[in-house]
Amino acid sequence: MINTKSNLKHRIMAIRFAIWDLHLYLDTHIGDCMALELTEKYKKQLRQLMDEYICQYGPISIKDDNAEKWLCTPFPWVNSGSDC
């Protein structure tokens, strides 16, 4: 499967949603070890997808490592390359 920019973003959003949904579930089902294990599995997958996205396309948000790369990339409305 080819991981295009849009495909990676969608997968990241889906896993973030699943983690948040499991977080809410665990608020009321504290002892559910399977849900906790699934949450950890999804967190690992999310980190891998985020690393892949950042490596290929740059930071997703200002909170990401090396977010200062945004300063060296052209704005979406600029067609020329960066001066950095």
Distance bins in CASP14 RR format, pairs under 12 A and 6 or more apart:
PFRMAT RR
TARGET T0000
AUTHOR 0000-0000-0000
RMODE 2
METHOD distances of the structure
MODEL  1
1 7 1 0 0 1 0 0 0 0 0 0 0
1 8 0 0 0 0 0 1 0 0 0 0 0
1 11 0 0 0 0 1 0 0 0 0 0 0
2 8 0 0 0 0 0 1 0 0 0 0 0
2 52 0 0 0 0 0 1 0 0 0 0 0
2 56 0 0 0 0 0 1 0 0 0 0 0
3 9 0 0 0 0 0 1 0 0 0 0 0
3 10 0 0 0 0 0 1 0 0 0 0 0
3 11 1 0 0 1 0 0 0 0 0 0 0
3 12 0 0 0 0 0 1 0 0 0 0 0
3 48 0 0 0 0 0 1 0 0 0 0 0
3 49 0 0 0 0 1 0 0 0 0 0 0
3 51 0 0 0 0 0 1 0 0 0 0 0
3 52 1 0 0 1 0 0 0 0 0 0 0
3 53 0 0 0 0 1 0 0 0 0 0 0
3 55 0 0 0 0 0 1 0 0 0 0 0
3 56 1 0 0 1 0 0 0 0 0 0 0
3 57 0 0 0 0 0 1 0 0 0 0 0
4 10 0 0 0 0 1 0 0 0 0 0 0
4 11 0 0 0 0 0 1 0 0 0 0 0
4 52 0 0 0 0 0 1 0 0 0 0 0
4 53 0 0 0 0 0 1 0 0 0 0 0
4 56 0 0 0 0 1 0 0 0 0 0 0
4 57 0 0 0 0 1 0 0 0 0 0 0
5 11 0 0 0 0 0 1 0 0 0 0 0
5 12 0 0 0 0 0 1 0 0 0 0 0
5 49 0 0 0 0 0 1 0 0 0 0 0
5 52 0 0 0 0 0 1 0 0 0 0 0
5 53 1 0 0 1 0 0 0 0 0 0 0
5 54 0 0 0 0 0 1 0 0 0 0 0
5 55 0 0 0 0 0 1 0 0 0 0 0
5 56 1 0 0 1 0 0 0 0 0 0 0
5 57 1 0 1 0 0 0 0 0 0 0 0
5 58 0 0 0 0 1 0 0 0 0 0 0
5 60 0 0 0 0 0 1 0 0 0 0 0
6 12 0 0 0 0 0 1 0 0 0 0 0
6 13 0 0 0 0 0 1 0 0 0 0 0
6 53 0 0 0 0 0 1 0 0 0 0 0
6 57 0 0 0 0 0 1 0 0 0 0 0
7 13 0 0 0 0 0 1 0 0 0 0 0
7 14 0 0 0 0 0 1 0 0 0 0 0
7 49 0 0 0 0 0 1 0 0 0 0 0
7 52 0 0 0 0 0 1 0 0 0 0 0
7 53 0 0 0 0 1 0 0 0 0 0 0
7 56 0 0 0 0 0 1 0 0 0 0 0
7 57 0 0 0 0 0 1 0 0 0 0 0
8 14 0 0 0 0 0 1 0 0 0 0 0
8 15 0 0 0 0 0 1 0 0 0 0 0
8 45 0 0 0 0 0 1 0 0 0 0 0
8 46 0 0 0 0 0 1 0 0 0 0 0
8 48 0 0 0 0 0 1 0 0 0 0 0
8 49 1 0 0 1 0 0 0 0 0 0 0
8 50 0 0 0 0 1 0 0 0 0 0 0
8 51 0 0 0 0 0 1 0 0 0 0 0
8 52 1 0 0 1 0 0 0 0 0 0 0
8 53 1 0 1 0 0 0 0 0 0 0 0
8 54 0 0 0 0 1 0 0 0 0 0 0
8 55 0 0 0 0 0 1 0 0 0 0 0
8 56 1 0 0 1 0 0 0 0 0 0 0
8 57 1 0 0 1 0 0 0 0 0 0 0
8 58 0 0 0 0 0 1 0 0 0 0 0
8 60 0 0 0 0 1 0 0 0 0 0 0
9 15 0 0 0 0 0 1 0 0 0 0 0
9 16 0 0 0 0 0 1 0 0 0 0 0
9 49 0 0 0 0 1 0 0 0 0 0 0
9 50 0 0 0 0 0 1 0 0 0 0 0
9 52 0 0 0 0 0 1 0 0 0 0 0
9 53 1 0 0 1 0 0 0 0 0 0 0
9 54 0 0 0 0 0 1 0 0 0 0 0
9 56 0 0 0 0 0 1 0 0 0 0 0
9 57 0 0 0 0 1 0 0 0 0 0 0
9 58 0 0 0 0 0 1 0 0 0 0 0
9 60 1 0 0 1 0 0 0 0 0 0 0
9 61 0 0 0 0 0 1 0 0 0 0 0
10 16 0 0 0 0 0 1 0 0 0 0 0
10 17 0 0 0 0 0 1 0 0 0 0 0
10 49 0 0 0 0 0 1 0 0 0 0 0
10 53 0 0 0 0 0 1 0 0 0 0 0
11 17 0 0 0 0 0 1 0 0 0 0 0
11 18 0 0 0 0 0 1 0 0 0 0 0
11 42 0 0 0 0 0 1 0 0 0 0 0
11 45 0 0 0 0 1 0 0 0 0 0 0
11 46 0 0 0 0 1 0 0 0 0 0 0
11 48 0 0 0 0 0 1 0 0 0 0 0
11 49 1 0 1 0 0 0 0 0 0 0 0
11 50 0 0 0 0 0 1 0 0 0 0 0
11 52 0 0 0 0 1 0 0 0 0 0 0
11 53 0 0 0 0 1 0 0 0 0 0 0
12 18 0 0 0 0 0 1 0 0 0 0 0
12 19 0 0 0 0 0 1 0 0 0 0 0
12 42 0 0 0 0 0 1 0 0 0 0 0
12 45 0 0 0 0 1 0 0 0 0 0 0
12 46 1 0 0 1 0 0 0 0 0 0 0
12 47 0 0 0 0 0 1 0 0 0 0 0
12 48 0 0 0 0 0 1 0 0 0 0 0
12 49 1 0 1 0 0 0 0 0 0 0 0
12 50 1 0 0 1 0 0 0 0 0 0 0
12 51 0 0 0 0 0 1 0 0 0 0 0
12 52 0 0 0 0 1 0 0 0 0 0 0
12 53 1 0 0 1 0 0 0 0 0 0 0
12 54 0 0 0 0 0 1 0 0 0 0 0
12 57 0 0 0 0 0 1 0 0 0 0 0
12 60 1 0 0 1 0 0 0 0 0 0 0
12 61 0 0 0 0 0 1 0 0 0 0 0
12 64 0 0 0 0 0 1 0 0 0 0 0
13 19 0 0 0 0 0 1 0 0 0 0 0
13 20 0 0 0 0 0 1 0 0 0 0 0
13 46 0 0 0 0 0 1 0 0 0 0 0
13 49 0 0 0 0 0 1 0 0 0 0 0
13 50 0 0 0 0 0 1 0 0 0 0 0
13 53 0 0 0 0 0 1 0 0 0 0 0
13 60 0 0 0 0 0 1 0 0 0 0 0
14 20 0 0 0 0 0 1 0 0 0 0 0
14 21 0 0 0 0 0 1 0 0 0 0 0
14 42 0 0 0 0 1 0 0 0 0 0 0
14 45 0 0 0 0 0 1 0 0 0 0 0
14 46 0 0 0 0 1 0 0 0 0 0 0
14 49 0 0 0 0 1 0 0 0 0 0 0
15 21 0 0 0 0 0 1 0 0 0 0 0
15 22 0 0 0 0 0 1 0 0 0 0 0
15 38 0 0 0 0 0 1 0 0 0 0 0
15 39 0 0 0 0 0 1 0 0 0 0 0
15 41 0 0 0 0 1 0 0 0 0 0 0
15 42 1 0 1 0 0 0 0 0 0 0 0
15 43 0 0 0 0 1 0 0 0 0 0 0
15 44 0 0 0 0 1 0 0 0 0 0 0
15 45 1 0 1 0 0 0 0 0 0 0 0
15 46 1 0 1 0 0 0 0 0 0 0 0
15 47 0 0 0 0 1 0 0 0 0 0 0
15 48 0 0 0 0 1 0 0 0 0 0 0
15 49 1 0 0 1 0 0 0 0 0 0 0
15 50 0 0 0 0 1 0 0 0 0 0 0
15 53 0 0 0 0 0 1 0 0 0 0 0
16 22 0 0 0 0 0 1 0 0 0 0 0
16 23 0 0 0 0 0 1 0 0 0 0 0
16 39 0 0 0 0 0 1 0 0 0 0 0
16 42 0 0 0 0 1 0 0 0 0 0 0
16 43 0 0 0 0 1 0 0 0 0 0 0
16 45 0 0 0 0 0 1 0 0 0 0 0
16 46 1 0 0 1 0 0 0 0 0 0 0
16 47 0 0 0 0 0 1 0 0 0 0 0
16 49 0 0 0 0 1 0 0 0 0 0 0
16 50 0 0 0 0 1 0 0 0 0 0 0
16 60 0 0 0 0 0 1 0 0 0 0 0
16 61 0 0 0 0 0 1 0 0 0 0 0
17 23 0 0 0 0 0 1 0 0 0 0 0
17 24 0 0 0 0 0 1 0 0 0 0 0
17 42 0 0 0 0 1 0 0 0 0 0 0
17 46 0 0 0 0 0 1 0 0 0 0 0
18 24 0 0 0 0 0 1 0 0 0 0 0
18 25 0 0 0 0 0 1 0 0 0 0 0
18 35 0 0 0 0 0 1 0 0 0 0 0
18 38 0 0 0 0 1 0 0 0 0 0 0
18 39 0 0 0 0 1 0 0 0 0 0 0
18 41 0 0 0 0 1 0 0 0 0 0 0
18 42 1 0 1 0 0 0 0 0 0 0 0
18 43 0 0 0 0 0 1 0 0 0 0 0
18 45 0 0 0 0 1 0 0 0 0 0 0
18 46 0 0 0 0 1 0 0 0 0 0 0
19 25 0 0 0 0 0 1 0 0 0 0 0
19 26 0 0 0 0 0 1 0 0 0 0 0
19 35 0 0 0 0 0 1 0 0 0 0 0
19 36 0 0 0 0 0 1 0 0 0 0 0
19 38 0 0 0 0 1 0 0 0 0 0 0
19 39 1 0 0 1 0 0 0 0 0 0 0
19 40 0 0 0 0 1 0 0 0 0 0 0
19 41 0 0 0 0 1 0 0 0 0 0 0
19 42 1 0 1 0 0 0 0 0 0 0 0
19 43 1 0 0 1 0 0 0 0 0 0 0
19 44 0 0 0 0 0 1 0 0 0 0 0
19 45 0 0 0 0 1 0 0 0 0 0 0
19 46 1 0 0 1 0 0 0 0 0 0 0
19 47 0 0 0 0 0 1 0 0 0 0 0
19 49 0 0 0 0 0 1 0 0 0 0 0
20 26 0 0 0 0 0 1 0 0 0 0 0
20 27 0 0 0 0 0 1 0 0 0 0 0
20 39 0 0 0 0 1 0 0 0 0 0 0
20 42 0 0 0 0 1 0 0 0 0 0 0
20 43 0 0 0 0 0 1 0 0 0 0 0
20 46 0 0 0 0 0 1 0 0 0 0 0
21 27 0 0 0 0 0 1 0 0 0 0 0
21 35 0 0 0 0 1 0 0 0 0 0 0
21 38 0 0 0 0 0 1 0 0 0 0 0
21 39 0 0 0 0 1 0 0 0 0 0 0
21 42 0 0 0 0 1 0 0 0 0 0 0
22 28 0 0 0 0 0 1 0 0 0 0 0
22 29 0 0 0 0 1 0 0 0 0 0 0
22 32 0 0 0 0 1 0 0 0 0 0 0
22 34 0 0 0 0 0 1 0 0 0 0 0
22 35 1 0 1 0 0 0 0 0 0 0 0
22 36 0 0 0 0 1 0 0 0 0 0 0
22 37 0 0 0 0 0 1 0 0 0 0 0
22 38 1 0 0 1 0 0 0 0 0 0 0
22 39 1 0 1 0 0 0 0 0 0 0 0
22 40 0 0 0 0 1 0 0 0 0 0 0
22 41 0 0 0 0 1 0 0 0 0 0 0
22 42 1 0 0 1 0 0 0 0 0 0 0
22 43 0 0 0 0 1 0 0 0 0 0 0
22 46 0 0 0 0 0 1 0 0 0 0 0
23 29 0 0 0 0 0 1 0 0 0 0 0
23 30 0 0 0 0 0 1 0 0 0 0 0
23 32 0 0 0 0 0 1 0 0 0 0 0
23 35 0 0 0 0 1 0 0 0 0 0 0
23 36 0 0 0 0 0 1 0 0 0 0 0
23 38 0 0 0 0 0 1 0 0 0 0 0
23 39 1 0 0 1 0 0 0 0 0 0 0
23 40 0 0 0 0 0 1 0 0 0 0 0
23 42 0 0 0 0 0 1 0 0 0 0 0
23 43 0 0 0 0 0 1 0 0 0 0 0
24 35 0 0 0 0 0 1 0 0 0 0 0
24 39 0 0 0 0 0 1 0 0 0 0 0
25 31 0 0 0 0 0 1 0 0 0 0 0
25 32 1 0 0 1 0 0 0 0 0 0 0
25 34 0 0 0 0 0 1 0 0 0 0 0
25 35 1 0 1 0 0 0 0 0 0 0 0
25 36 0 0 0 0 1 0 0 0 0 0 0
25 38 0 0 0 0 1 0 0 0 0 0 0
25 39 0 0 0 0 1 0 0 0 0 0 0
26 32 1 0 0 1 0 0 0 0 0 0 0
26 33 0 0 0 0 0 1 0 0 0 0 0
26 34 0 0 0 0 0 1 0 0 0 0 0
26 35 1 0 1 0 0 0 0 0 0 0 0
26 36 1 0 0 1 0 0 0 0 0 0 0
26 37 0 0 0 0 0 1 0 0 0 0 0
26 38 0 0 0 0 1 0 0 0 0 0 0
26 39 1 0 0 1 0 0 0 0 0 0 0
26 40 0 0 0 0 0 1 0 0 0 0 0
27 35 0 0 0 0 0 1 0 0 0 0 0
27 36 0 0 0 0 0 1 0 0 0 0 0
27 39 0 0 0 0 0 1 0 0 0 0 0
28 35 0 0 0 0 0 1 0 0 0 0 0
29 35 1 0 0 1 0 0 0 0 0 0 0
29 36 0 0 0 0 1 0 0 0 0 0 0
29 38 0 0 0 0 0 1 0 0 0 0 0
29 39 0 0 0 0 0 1 0 0 0 0 0
30 36 0 0 0 0 1 0 0 0 0 0 0
31 37 0 0 0 0 0 1 0 0 0 0 0
32 38 0 0 0 0 1 0 0 0 0 0 0
32 39 0 0 0 0 1 0 0 0 0 0 0
33 39 0 0 0 0 0 1 0 0 0 0 0
33 40 0 0 0 0 0 1 0 0 0 0 0
34 40 0 0 0 0 0 1 0 0 0 0 0
34 41 0 0 0 0 0 1 0 0 0 0 0
35 41 0 0 0 0 0 1 0 0 0 0 0
35 42 0 0 0 0 0 1 0 0 0 0 0
36 42 0 0 0 0 0 1 0 0 0 0 0
36 43 0 0 0 0 0 1 0 0 0 0 0
37 43 0 0 0 0 0 1 0 0 0 0 0
37 44 0 0 0 0 0 1 0 0 0 0 0
38 44 0 0 0 0 0 1 0 0 0 0 0
38 45 0 0 0 0 0 1 0 0 0 0 0
39 45 0 0 0 0 0 1 0 0 0 0 0
39 46 0 0 0 0 0 1 0 0 0 0 0
40 46 0 0 0 0 0 1 0 0 0 0 0
40 47 0 0 0 0 0 1 0 0 0 0 0
41 47 0 0 0 0 0 1 0 0 0 0 0
41 48 0 0 0 0 0 1 0 0 0 0 0
42 48 0 0 0 0 0 1 0 0 0 0 0
42 49 0 0 0 0 0 1 0 0 0 0 0
43 49 0 0 0 0 0 1 0 0 0 0 0
43 50 0 0 0 0 0 1 0 0 0 0 0
44 50 0 0 0 0 0 1 0 0 0 0 0
44 51 0 0 0 0 0 1 0 0 0 0 0
45 51 0 0 0 0 0 1 0 0 0 0 0
45 52 0 0 0 0 0 1 0 0 0 0 0
46 52 0 0 0 0 0 1 0 0 0 0 0
46 53 0 0 0 0 0 1 0 0 0 0 0
46 60 0 0 0 0 0 1 0 0 0 0 0
47 53 0 0 0 0 0 1 0 0 0 0 0
47 54 0 0 0 0 0 1 0 0 0 0 0
47 64 0 0 0 0 0 1 0 0 0 0 0
47 65 0 0 0 0 0 1 0 0 0 0 0
48 54 0 0 0 0 0 1 0 0 0 0 0
48 55 0 0 0 0 0 1 0 0 0 0 0
49 55 0 0 0 0 0 1 0 0 0 0 0
49 56 0 0 0 0 0 1 0 0 0 0 0
49 57 0 0 0 0 0 1 0 0 0 0 0
49 60 0 0 0 0 1 0 0 0 0 0 0
50 56 0 0 0 0 0 1 0 0 0 0 0
50 57 0 0 0 0 0 1 0 0 0 0 0
50 58 0 0 0 0 0 1 0 0 0 0 0
50 59 0 0 0 0 1 0 0 0 0 0 0
50 60 1 0 0 1 0 0 0 0 0 0 0
50 61 0 0 0 0 1 0 0 0 0 0 0
50 63 0 0 0 0 0 1 0 0 0 0 0
50 64 1 0 0 1 0 0 0 0 0 0 0
50 65 0 0 0 0 1 0 0 0 0 0 0
51 57 0 0 0 0 0 1 0 0 0 0 0
51 58 0 0 0 0 0 1 0 0 0 0 0
51 59 0 0 0 0 0 1 0 0 0 0 0
51 60 0 0 0 0 0 1 0 0 0 0 0
51 64 0 0 0 0 1 0 0 0 0 0 0
51 65 0 0 0 0 1 0 0 0 0 0 0
51 66 0 0 0 0 0 1 0 0 0 0 0
52 58 0 0 0 0 0 1 0 0 0 0 0
52 60 0 0 0 0 0 1 0 0 0 0 0
53 59 0 0 0 0 1 0 0 0 0 0 0
53 60 1 0 0 1 0 0 0 0 0 0 0
53 61 0 0 0 0 0 1 0 0 0 0 0
53 64 0 0 0 0 1 0 0 0 0 0 0
53 65 0 0 0 0 0 1 0 0 0 0 0
54 60 1 0 0 1 0 0 0 0 0 0 0
54 61 0 0 0 0 0 1 0 0 0 0 0
54 63 0 0 0 0 0 1 0 0 0 0 0
54 64 1 0 1 0 0 0 0 0 0 0 0
54 65 1 0 0 1 0 0 0 0 0 0 0
54 66 1 0 0 1 0 0 0 0 0 0 0
54 67 0 0 0 0 1 0 0 0 0 0 0
54 69 0 0 0 0 1 0 0 0 0 0 0
54 70 0 0 0 0 0 1 0 0 0 0 0
55 64 0 0 0 0 0 1 0 0 0 0 0
55 65 0 0 0 0 0 1 0 0 0 0 0
55 66 0 0 0 0 0 1 0 0 0 0 0
55 69 0 0 0 0 0 1 0 0 0 0 0
57 64 0 0 0 0 0 1 0 0 0 0 0
57 69 0 0 0 0 0 1 0 0 0 0 0
57 70 0 0 0 0 0 1 0 0 0 0 0
57 73 0 0 0 0 1 0 0 0 0 0 0
58 64 1 0 0 1 0 0 0 0 0 0 0
58 65 0 0 0 0 1 0 0 0 0 0 0
58 66 1 0 0 1 0 0 0 0 0 0 0
58 67 0 0 0 0 1 0 0 0 0 0 0
58 68 0 0 0 0 0 1 0 0 0 0 0
58 69 1 0 1 0 0 0 0 0 0 0 0
58 70 0 0 0 0 1 0 0 0 0 0 0
58 72 0 0 0 0 0 1 0 0 0 0 0
58 73 1 0 0 1 0 0 0 0 0 0 0
59 65 1 0 0 1 0 0 0 0 0 0 0
59 66 1 0 0 1 0 0 0 0 0 0 0
59 67 1 0 1 0 0 0 0 0 0 0 0
59 68 0 0 0 0 1 0 0 0 0 0 0
59 69 1 0 1 0 0 0 0 0 0 0 0
59 70 1 0 0 1 0 0 0 0 0 0 0
59 71 0 0 0 0 0 1 0 0 0 0 0
59 72 0 0 0 0 0 1 0 0 0 0 0
59 73 0 0 0 0 1 0 0 0 0 0 0
60 66 0 0 0 0 0 1 0 0 0 0 0
60 67 0 0 0 0 1 0 0 0 0 0 0
60 69 0 0 0 0 0 1 0 0 0 0 0
60 70 0 0 0 0 0 1 0 0 0 0 0
61 67 1 0 0 1 0 0 0 0 0 0 0
61 70 0 0 0 0 1 0 0 0 0 0 0
62 68 0 0 0 0 1 0 0 0 0 0 0
62 69 0 0 0 0 0 1 0 0 0 0 0
62 70 1 0 0 1 0 0 0 0 0 0 0
62 71 0 0 0 0 0 1 0 0 0 0 0
63 70 0 0 0 0 0 1 0 0 0 0 0
64 70 0 0 0 0 1 0 0 0 0 0 0
66 72 0 0 0 0 0 1 0 0 0 0 0
66 73 0 0 0 0 0 1 0 0 0 0 0
67 73 0 0 0 0 0 1 0 0 0 0 0
68 84 0 0 0 0 1 0 0 0 0 0 0
69 82 0 0 0 0 1 0 0 0 0 0 0
69 84 0 0 0 0 1 0 0 0 0 0 0
70 76 0 0 0 0 0 1 0 0 0 0 0
70 82 0 0 0 0 0 1 0 0 0 0 0
70 84 0 0 0 0 0 1 0 0 0 0 0
71 82 0 0 0 0 1 0 0 0 0 0 0
71 83 0 0 0 0 0 1 0 0 0 0 0
71 84 1 0 0 1 0 0 0 0 0 0 0
72 81 0 0 0 0 1 0 0 0 0 0 0
72 82 1 0 1 0 0 0 0 0 0 0 0
72 83 0 0 0 0 1 0 0 0 0 0 0
72 84 1 1 0 0 0 0 0 0 0 0 0
73 80 0 0 0 0 0 1 0 0 0 0 0
73 81 0 0 0 0 1 0 0 0 0 0 0
73 82 1 0 1 0 0 0 0 0 0 0 0
73 83 0 0 0 0 0 1 0 0 0 0 0
73 84 1 0 0 1 0 0 0 0 0 0 0
74 80 1 0 0 1 0 0 0 0 0 0 0
74 81 1 0 1 0 0 0 0 0 0 0 0
74 82 1 0 1 0 0 0 0 0 0 0 0
74 83 0 0 0 0 1 0 0 0 0 0 0
74 84 0 0 0 0 1 0 0 0 0 0 0
75 81 0 0 0 0 0 1 0 0 0 0 0
75 82 0 0 0 0 1 0 0 0 0 0 0
END
